[in-house]
């Protein structure tokens, strides 16, 4: 039976045993049994998928859509020992798992050359003769979520394989993706297309041998304009917050999938800058994201967008660390970060932070409520509170490092810090045992003490701002020593960025334990060493 042959093939691939039979034999085993219409445009509307009970499953059958599905790892662990009692759905899942596994094996350095060549021959036959890419694209629209997920993973693997091995972009996948994305919002089923593209980008970025820039450009250049149009459409032109109040809606699934794609594009932009708008779109049109964060969309989506902004400002910090400079050698990225910083500071100074309600519930494993008798932390979501605070501080740092005069930065800084202090005060609830916050410089350690890496990024940002303002103050021609010094000290305290107070309040929070400082000094996960050197200088 076919299942027993697939099981044996699975075991051979798993342990690296060479496939003894001809490539056509294995191609026939991996060929998906999906009925297709002869008309290309109607392909997915006519397909029939095997259901879990062995019958025929069409798109109208939605019982499985809300059911819990096993993970990919669970399936992989049971395929080799699958009994003779099986259904067509399980056969298809095994086929999809094998395709993805074989692609991964071809990229491994441990596989023998002959075995790798055999796998490549099978892929060529699957793509050219069996048209496996067309069948996988149809399978993306399955209402069986596990089948759809596995089809997306397998399709991404094959498209990536063709790009890397043959320097060819799969035309079938490209045509389908262009049609799907450009058809939004009339065509609302776009999440699966976004998953596949995200996986392809991530797979390319993981490669350590091939020239990633050329491969990524070949992938993104044909869809660059369409992706920018989709960005405008889903986040602005056709955005309706009423469609995003539930995390289980199709609209929410589309938007969450697109956020994941934006994150992959951001990572590719930082490492490999290409002359493509889709890599820059988050920087150039960040106002759409800022508007969504302050809208009434579901909290999980807000949180993902806020964490995406945090990645934007921290990617810039990592580049600074690599080049050992406060300025990026890449002028284009530097300009984009300046645009993002300007847009964020504009909304912050217009009371944007006060429009963002932070959830008082914390996510718990297996549900959204705390266990009976468990301790439920009071106050707002500290993760989002820290992320928003760090975004504001890092864009302030970047904006000021690119400003030439004190007049350009002083007003914006005082206004933004005033908004941030009010934001902290409204969301950080003191416990009955804690003393009230009197000194503004104490807020930083209170907000960030639970997250070491974020705390030192924030402290470094404020230290660099302090040093910039101090240098501009001393360079001013009308600088008056005593009077200016008193005013300067007063401002650093009231705005909460005096570096001496910040460091002392941190020491107080750790009970002046020198071992904690030693841990920070030897840790590679924070920028504490850089901060301490700058502070001591």
N, C-alpha and C positions, 0 to 999 in steps of 0.2 A: 504494500500500500504506500501511497505517497507520503503519508505521515511518518512511516518508519524510515523511508529514505531520507526525508528531511531531518529526522532525529539523528541519523548516522552522520549526515553532512554537518549538522550542528556540532556533534562531538568532535569530528575531524578538524573543523575550523577552530574550535575552542582550544584544542591542544596543539594545533599547528601541523597536523598530519597532512601530507600532500594529497590532493584530490586525484584519484587514480583514473577516473573515467573522463570521457571527452567533455569539452566545455559545453556543448549543446545539451548534454544530459543534465547538467546542473542548471543551465539556463531554463530548461523546461520545468525543473523542480521549483525554481524561484519565481517563475512567471505567475503573476496574480490572476486569479480567476474572477474577472469582473466583466459583466456583459456591457458592451459599449454600443452606442449608436454609431452608425457610419458617418453621421454628420458631426463635424468637429465641434461646432458651437453648442450642440445639444448633448454633448458627451456626458456631462455630469447629471443632466436631468433624466437620462435614460439608464443610468447605471443601477445595478442591483448588488447589494452587499450581503454577505452571509451573516445571519444573525446568531446570537449565542445559542439558540435552541436548534440550530442546524437548518432552519428554514431560510426563506429569502427575506432580506430586510431592505426596505426602501426608505426614502427620506421622510415619509409620513409617519414612520414608527419612531416614537420619541420616548418610549418607556425607559430605555437605558440611559437617556441623557442625564437623569437626576440620580442614577445609581452610583454607588461607590465602585471605582474601578481599581484593579490591582496595579501596582507600580511596574515599571519596565524591569527592574531588578528581580521582582518576584517572578515574573514570567520567565526570565532568562534562567533562573535557578531550577525551574520545573520542566523546561523544554526537553532536556536530555532524558528525563525519566517519565515522559508523558505516556499514559496508557493508551491502549488501542481505542478507548472510548473518547472520541474527539468530535469536534464540530468544525465546519468550514472556517468559522471565525478564528479558531485557535490555529488552524493551518496558516491562515493569512498573517496572523501575529508572528508566528514562527518564521515565515518568509521575510517579513519586514525586519525582524531582529537579525536574521542572517545577513541580509543586505548591508545593514548598518555595521555589523560586526566585521564583515569582510572588507568594507571600505577602511575601517579603522586598522585592520591588520595590514593592509597595503601601505599605510603610512608609518607602520612600525619599523624600526631599524632591525628588529630581531628576526623578522620573517625571512625565509630563504628566497633567493632570487627566482627560482623556478615556480615556487608557490605563489609568489607575488605576481608573476607573469600570468599564471593561470587565472588568478582572481581578476586581473585586468581584462583578460579575454572574455570572461563571463560577463563583466560589466558592459563591455562593448556590444556583446550579443543582446544583452537585456535592453540596452538603450536603442539599438538600431533595428533589431528584428522583433523583439517583444514589445517595443514601445512602452517600457516600464514607467517612463517619466509621465506619459499621458495618464496611465492608470493611477499612479500615485497622486497626481493632481486631482483626479476625480475623487479619490479616497479622502482627500482633505475635507471635503464637504460632508463626510459621513456624520450622522448624528451619534454614532458610537464614538465617544470621546477618546478612548484608548486607541482605536484604529486610526482616528484622525491624527492623534499625537504621534503615533509610530510612523504613519505615512509622511508626516512633515519631517521627522528626523531622518528617515531614509532618503527622501527627496533632497534634503539639504546635503546629505552626505554624497549623493551622486553628482549633484551640480557642482559641489566643491571639488570632487574628484576630477571631473572634466576640466575645470578651470586649472587645477594644479598639474595634472598629468598630460592633458592634451592642449592646454591653452585655448580652450573653446568654452564659450558661454552657451549653455543649453537654451536653444531657441524656443523649444516648447514651454519650458518654465518661464522664460522671459516674456513671451507673448501672453501667457496666462496671467502673470503678475501685473503687466501693464494694463491689461483689460480689467482686472479686479480692482486695482487701486484707482484708475481713472474713472471707473464706474461708480465710485462712492460719491454720494450716499444712496443713490438708487440701488446699487448692489451693496447690501450691508454686511455680507459675509466675507469679511476681510481679515479676520484674526489669524486664520490658518496661513494665509499668504504672508502676513507679517512675521509669524513664527519662523517660517522657512527662511525668509531673508535674514532674520536675526541670527539664526543658527549658522547660515553660510558665512556671514561676516565674522562671527566668533571663531569659526573653524579656520578661516583664513588667517586671522590675527594670532592664532595659537601656533602656526607653522614657524619653525625656527630656521628653516633651510632655504626655502624658495623666496624669490623677490616679491614680498607681499604688496608693495605699492602698485606694481604693474597688474597683479591679479585683482586687487581691490578696485582699481580704476576700470578694468574691463567689466567687472561686475556692476559697479554703481553708475558709470557714465550713461548707459542707455536708459536708466530709470531716474536720473537725477531730477529732471524737470517734473516728472510725475510725482516723485516723493515730496517736492516742495509744495506742489498743488494739493497733495493729500494732507500735508501739515496744516495748510491754511484752512482746508475744508473741515477736518475733524476737530480742530482746536478753535476755529473762529467762525467761518462763514455759515456752517451748518451745525454749530454747537448749540445744544439745548440742555440745560442742566437737569431738566425733569427726566431725561433719559438715563441719567447716571446716578440716581438715588439708591439703586440696588447693585451690589457687586455681581449679581447673577444674570443681569441683563446682557443682551448681545452687544449693546452700545458700550457698556462698561468693559466687557471682554475685549472689544476692539481697541478701546482707548488704552487699557492696561498693556495690551500687546504692542501698541505703538510706542508707549513709553519705554518698554524693553528694547525696541528697535532704536529709539533715540539714544539710549544708553550705549548700545553697541556702536552707533555712529560716532558718538562722542569719544569713545575709547579709540576708535580708528583715527579720528581727527587729531588727537593728541600725539599719537605715535607716527602716523603717516598722513601728512597733509597733502591733499590732492586738490586740484582746481575744480572742486565740485561744491555746489550750493548745499546739497543735502548734508554734508559734513558740518556746515556752518550755520544751518538754519536755526538751531536752538539758540545760538548767540545773536543772530541777526533779528530774530522775531521772538525774543524771550517774553515780550509783553503778553502774547497769547497764553503762555504758561502761567504768568503772574496773575492774569485775570481768572484763570481756572482755579488757582489755589484759593482765591478769595470768594469763589462762587459757592453754590450750594450742592456741589457734587459729592458723591460718597467719600467718606473720610479716607478710606484706603487709597483712592486715586490721588487725593490731595497729598497724602503722605509720600507716595511714590514720586510725585512731581517735586516735592520739597527735597527729597533725597537725591533726585536727579540734579537739581540746582546745586546741592552741596558737592556732588561729584564734579560739577563744572569748576567750582572755585578751588577744589582740592587737587584736581588734575593740574591746574596751573601751578599750585604750590610744589607738586612733585617735579614739574619741569624746572622750576626755580632751583630746586635742590640739585638736579642733575647738572645744570649749567653753572651753578655756584654764583648766581647773580639775582638781583631783585627784578631784572627785566628779562623778558623772553627774547632769545635770539631770533625767534620766528616773528617777524613784524606783523604778519597777517593774523596770527593767533593773538598777538598782543592787542591789535586793533579790535578784534572780535571781543576779547575780554573787556576792553574799555567800553564797548557798546553795551555789553551785558551789565557791567557795573553801573553805568549811567542810568539804564532803564530800571534796575533794582532800586537804586537810591531815590529815583523820582517817585516811585510808588511808596517807598518807606516814608518819605517826607510828606506824603499825602494821607497819612494814617492807615496805610495798607495793613500793617501788622495787627491793628485792632479789629480788622474785618475777618481775621482768620480764627475761627473757633477751634480750640484744641480739645480733642476728645479726653474725657476723664476716665475712660475705660482702657485697660491694658489688655493686649492680646495674650491669651493663655493657650498652652499646647492642648489641642483637641477641642477648643471652643473659645468663646468670647467672654465667659464669666469665670470668676474666681471660684475655686472649690469651697464648699461649706467649711467654715471655720478658718479659712486661710486669711492671710493678711492682705488686704487690698490697699495699695498705695494711694494716698489722696493726691489731689491736685491734677494738673494737666499732664498730657503725654510728654514725658521728659525727653524722649528721643527726638520728637518733632520740634520741641522747644529749643533743644540744643542745635539742631540742624538749621533752623531758621536764624538763630542768633549767629551761628558761625558764617552763614551766607552773608549776612549784613556786615559783619566785621571784616570778612575777607574782601568783599567788594569795596569797602571803605579803604582798606589797605591798598588795594590795587589802584583805585582811583587817585589816591593821594600820592602814591609813588610815581604816577604819571602826570602830576600837576607841578607847575613851576613856582607858583607864588602862594604865600599864606592866604591871601585874599580869595584865591580860587577854592580853597579847601576848608577854611575855618568855618564858614557859615553852614555848609553842608554837613560837616562833621558834627558840630554842636547840635544841629537839628536831628540828625540820624541817631546820635547817641541818646538824645532826649527821648525819642520815640522808642528806642530799644530798652532804655531803663524803665519806661512806663510799661512796656510789654512784659518785661521780667517781673515787675512788681505785681502785675495783674494775674500772672499765671503761676508764680511760685508761692505756694502756701506754706507758711512756716508751721512747724509742729508746735504743740503746746510747750514742749521743753526748750525749744530754741529761742534765742534772744531776737528781738526785732532788728531788721537791717537798718542801720543808721548811716554807715559810710558806703557811698556808691561803689567804691572800688571792691567791696566785698562780694558784689553780685556775681562777678566772673567765676570765682571759686565755688559759689553756691550752685550756679547753673551747671558747671562743667565737671565738678569733682568726681562724678561717677563715670566719666568717659575721658581717659587720660589723653588719648591722641587729639581729640577735639579741644580739650582744655589748653594744650600747649600751642595748637594752631591759633586759637583765639588770643592767648596771651602774647604770642609772637606778633600777631597782627596789630594789637594795641601798642606793643613796644615799638614797632616800626613806625606807626603813626606818631607816637610821642617823639621819637628821634627826628622824624621829618619836620614836625612843627617846631621843635626846639632849634633845629639847624636854621630854619627859615627865620625864626625870631632873632637869633644871634646875627644873622646876615643883614637884617634890616638896618638902614642907615640911621634911623631915628631911635635906635634901641637904647633904652634907659635902664640901667642895671637894677637898682633897688625896687623902683616902682613896678617895672615890668616883671621882675622875679616874683613879687607878691601876687600880682594878678595871675601870672602863669601858674603858680602853685595852686591857687584857688580854683582855676579852671580845670586843671588835671584831676583834682579831687571831685569836683561837682559833676564832671562828665564821666568819672569812673575809669580813667585810664592812666592813673599815676603808677608807674611800674614798681616803685618801692612798696606802695601799699598793696598792690596786687600780689606781689611775691610774699609779703608778710602774712597776708590773709590766707594764702595757700599753705604756708608753713604752719599756721595756726590750725588749719583743717586737718593736717596730718600729725598734729601734736608734736611738731618739731622733731619728727623721727628721721634721723639722718640716713637710716637704711632705705627709706622710701626714696630719698633723693639719689642714693646710689643705684637703686633699681632703675630709676628714670635715666640716669646717666649712661648705663650700659645697654639700655633697651634700644632696639632698632625700629620700634613701632611708633615712636613719638619724635618730635623735633625738639625735645627738651634740651639736648646738648647745645644745639644752635642757639636756642633761646637764652640759655644760661650764659654762654660766651658773650652774646650781644649785651645782655643785662649787666654783666660784670664790667665790660668795657665802658 
